[in-house]
Amino acid sequence: MAAPHPGTPATHDHLRKPGRTVAEVMRTDFRSCNGSTPAAEAAAAMNQSGCPVLPVTRAQVPSGVVTEDGLVRALAEHGGDLSDQTAGDLMTAATTVPMQAPIEEAADRLAEAGGHLLAVDPDGLLKGVVTLAELGPQVSEAALARLIARLAVGRDGPARLGLRPTPAEAARAADPTAEIQPGKSQAQPHPWDSPTGAHPQPVPLVSPSDLVNPMLKVSDVMTASPRTCSPASTALEVVLIFRDADCGVVPVTEAGRPVGVVTDRDIALALADHETDLARTPLEALMTRDVVTIAADATLDAAVAALGGRGLRRLLVLDADGQLVGVLSWTDLVPHLSERGLGHVLAQIAERH
């Protein structure tokens, strides 16, 4: 078998169950629409299916996809009013993959497509959707880390994952064709990365050897001084922050203390219930109140345990007085974890989404 080009996320040896095809892992419980579907109905369909993308078809042939991030961008561009927009106005190009394609081919195409694929039969008809949630469990943790690194390059990929690249992440993922090789400061591959996927004995989520610099604290790697809103701020205000700050999450605070958080996904899915008044809807009606925080002086292994152990994508960082001082995403940890450690965290997050 020919050697893969540099940067290929997964090869035959990286598969947990070699020989599987796209048809065996794709999700079939998705919803789709046509180009004339109103934007609010498209958002409702995405919400009902629980899928981060909504295929747009014509006679069952894919013509594009509507994404949560695409809905949020459109809301910013149209002042929060998408009443005259359709799925055809909002959709972006779709990347397809044959149902019988091997998993390693799908992983490569997923990285190029930015996080989602539409699986088609030999006649080109839509049969399934493939995202990181479907492919992640099929590859080793090392391959998953490489796949995420490639998805993290550029804005569109992380957006379709509900994530955004940070400067720290971009530094590591600047070359999408480069293999991530363990260096002197990184741990060597763990037995879990073996072709058989064998688990010889339990190991911690991330051990000290998985940290490039065990002395670093959360405050050293977090995104400091994030943009915030109050519970009385409107959805339009937060949408403009998403656009101007190029972020996917905004903490909601009162007197400097976090009382909630709102994501671009929250806003995109709210469109279904607030088609005409979303722009004026206060965040207290949309935000998630059950926020998870971490101390600024906490260690990175504690942050990893909180993220991976609970399947979280980000934590709000507080100082000793309980004031919000930053946001910590798993993307902030990318340069500070070994490939094994990063893959393990991502596998935990993917399992819960």
Residue pairs with C-beta under 8 A, 6 or more apart in sequence:
1 12
4 11
4 104
4 108
5 177
6 177
6 178
6 179
7 146
7 150
7 175
7 176
7 177
7 178
7 179
8 104
8 107
8 108
8 146
9 107
9 108
9 110
9 111
9 139
9 143
9 144
9 146
9 147
9 150
10 103
10 104
10 107
10 108
10 139
10 140
10 143
10 146
10 147
11 104
11 143
12 18
12 104
13 195
14 104
14 139
14 140
14 142
14 143
14 193
14 195
15 103
15 104
15 138
15 139
15 140
15 195
16 137
16 138
16 139
16 140
16 197
17 138
17 197
18 195
19 102
20 102
20 103
20 138
21 99
21 100
21 101
21 102
21 103
22 97
22 98
22 99
22 100
22 101
22 102
22 103
22 106
22 117
22 119
22 128
22 130
23 99
23 100
23 119
23 127
23 128
25 103
25 130
25 134
25 135
25 138
26 99
26 119
26 127
26 128
26 129
26 130
26 134
27 51
27 128
27 129
27 130
27 131
27 133
27 134
28 127
28 128
29 49
29 51
30 49
30 51
30 54
30 55
30 128
30 129
31 45
31 46
31 48
31 49
31 51
31 54
32 45
32 54
32 55
32 56
32 57
32 126
33 41
33 42
33 45
33 54
33 55
33 56
33 57
33 66
33 87
34 56
34 57
34 58
34 87
34 88
35 56
35 58
35 63
35 64
35 86
35 87
35 88
35 91
36 86
36 87
36 88
37 45
37 56
37 86
37 87
38 83
38 85
38 86
38 87
38 275
39 71
39 74
39 82
39 83
39 85
39 86
39 87
39 89
39 90
39 271
39 275
40 82
40 83
40 271
40 272
40 275
41 272
42 54
42 66
42 71
42 86
42 87
42 90
43 71
43 268
43 269
43 270
43 271
43 272
44 272
45 54
46 52
46 53
46 54
46 66
46 68
46 268
46 269
47 269
47 272
51 129
51 131
52 67
52 68
52 115
52 116
52 131
52 160
52 161
52 162
52 265
53 65
53 66
53 67
53 68
53 116
53 129
53 131
53 160
54 65
54 66
54 67
54 87
55 62
55 64
55 65
55 94
55 118
55 126
55 129
56 62
56 63
56 64
56 65
56 66
56 87
56 88
56 91
56 94
57 63
57 126
60 125
60 126
61 124
61 125
61 126
62 94
62 96
62 118
62 120
62 124
62 126
63 91
63 94
64 88
64 91
64 92
64 93
64 94
65 91
65 92
65 93
65 94
65 116
65 118
66 87
66 90
66 91
66 92
67 92
67 116
67 159
67 160
68 160
68 162
68 264
68 265
68 268
68 269
69 156
69 159
69 160
69 248
69 264
69 268
70 90
70 91
70 92
71 82
71 90
71 267
71 268
71 271
72 239
72 242
72 243
72 264
72 267
72 268
73 243
74 82
74 85
74 89
74 90
75 82
75 235
75 236
75 239
75 267
75 268
75 271
75 278
75 279
76 239
76 240
76 242
76 243
78 85
79 236
79 279
80 234
80 235
80 236
80 239
80 278
80 279
80 280
81 276
81 278
81 279
82 90
82 271
82 275
83 275
83 276
94 118
95 109
95 112
95 113
95 116
95 117
95 118
96 117
96 118
96 119
96 120
96 124
97 105
97 106
97 109
97 117
97 118
97 119
97 120
97 130
98 119
98 120
98 121
98 122
99 119
99 120
99 121
99 127
99 128
101 109
103 135
103 138
103 139
106 117
106 130
106 135
107 135
107 138
107 139
107 143
107 147
109 117
110 116
110 117
110 130
110 131
110 132
110 135
110 147
110 151
111 147
111 150
111 151
111 157
111 176
114 151
114 154
114 156
114 157
114 159
114 160
115 131
115 132
115 151
115 156
115 157
115 158
115 160
115 161
116 129
116 130
116 131
116 160
117 129
117 130
117 131
118 126
118 128
118 129
118 130
119 126
119 127
119 128
119 129
119 130
120 126
120 127
121 127
132 147
132 148
132 151
132 161
132 350
133 350
133 353
135 147
136 144
136 147
136 346
136 347
136 350
136 351
137 347
137 350
137 351
139 147
140 192
140 193
140 194
140 195
140 197
140 343
141 190
141 192
141 193
141 339
141 340
141 342
141 343
141 344
141 346
141 347
142 189
142 193
142 339
142 340
142 343
143 343
144 343
144 346
144 347
144 350
145 180
145 339
145 340
145 342
145 343
145 346
146 179
146 180
146 339
148 342
148 346
149 172
149 173
149 176
149 180
149 334
150 157
150 173
150 176
151 157
151 158
151 161
152 158
152 163
152 165
152 169
152 170
152 173
152 331
152 334
153 165
153 170
153 173
153 174
153 176
154 165
155 164
155 165
155 246
158 164
158 165
158 248
158 331
159 248
159 264
162 248
162 263
162 264
162 265
162 313
162 353
163 248
163 313
163 329
163 331
164 246
164 247
164 248
164 329
164 331
165 173
165 331
166 223
166 329
166 331
166 332
168 221
168 331
168 332
168 334
168 335
168 336
169 331
169 332
169 334
169 335
171 335
172 180
172 334
172 335
173 334
180 339
182 188
182 189
182 338
182 339
185 212
185 213
186 212
186 338
186 339
187 207
187 209
187 210
187 338
187 340
187 341
188 340
189 339
189 340
190 203
190 340
191 198
191 199
191 200
192 198
192 199
192 203
192 340
192 344
193 340
193 343
205 304
205 305
205 308
205 309
205 344
205 345
205 348
206 301
206 304
206 305
206 308
206 337
206 341
206 344
206 345
207 341
208 214
208 301
209 338
210 337
210 338
210 340
210 341
210 344
211 300
211 301
211 336
211 337
211 338
211 341
212 335
212 336
212 337
212 338
213 336
214 299
214 300
214 301
216 299
216 300
216 336
217 296
217 297
217 298
217 299
217 300
218 294
218 295
218 296
218 297
218 298
218 299
218 300
218 302
218 303
218 317
218 326
218 328
219 296
219 297
219 317
219 325
219 326
221 300
221 328
221 332
221 333
221 336
222 296
222 317
222 325
222 326
222 327
222 328
222 332
223 326
223 327
223 328
223 329
223 332
224 325
224 326
225 325
225 326
226 245
226 247
226 250
226 251
226 324
226 326
226 327
227 241
227 245
227 247
227 250
228 250
228 251
228 252
228 253
228 324
229 237
229 238
229 241
229 250
229 251
229 252
229 253
229 262
229 283
230 252
230 253
230 254
230 283
231 252
231 254
231 259
231 260
231 282
231 283
231 284
231 287
232 282
232 283
232 284
233 252
233 282
233 283
234 279
234 280
234 281
234 282
234 283
235 267
235 270
235 274
235 278
235 279
235 280
235 281
235 282
235 283
235 286
236 278
236 279
236 280
238 250
238 262
238 267
238 283
239 267
241 247
241 250
242 248
242 250
242 264
242 267
248 263
248 264
248 265
249 261
249 262
249 263
249 264
249 314
249 327
249 329
250 261
250 262
250 263
251 258
251 260
251 261
251 291
251 316
251 324
251 327
252 258
252 259
252 260
252 261
252 262
252 283
252 284
252 287
253 259
253 324
256 323
256 324
257 322
257 323
257 324
258 291
258 293
258 316
258 318
258 324
259 287
259 289
259 291
260 283
260 284
260 287
260 288
260 289
260 291
261 287
261 288
261 291
261 316
262 283
262 286
262 287
262 288
263 288
266 286
266 287
266 288
267 278
267 286
270 278
270 281
270 286
271 278
274 281
291 316
292 306
292 310
292 312
292 315
292 316
293 315
293 316
293 317
293 318
294 302
294 303
294 306
294 315
294 316
294 317
294 318
294 328
295 317
295 318
295 319
295 320
296 317
296 318
296 319
296 320
296 325
296 326
297 320
300 333
300 336
303 315
303 328
303 333
304 333
304 337
304 341
304 345
306 312
306 315
307 313
307 314
307 315
307 328
307 330
307 333
307 345
307 348
307 349
308 330
308 344
308 345
308 348
308 349
309 348
310 352
311 348
311 349
311 351
311 352
311 353
312 349
313 329
313 330
313 349
314 327
314 328
314 329
314 330
315 327
315 328
315 329
316 324
316 326
316 327
316 328
317 324
317 325
317 326
317 327
317 328
318 324
318 325
319 325
330 345
330 346
330 349
333 342
333 345
334 342
337 345
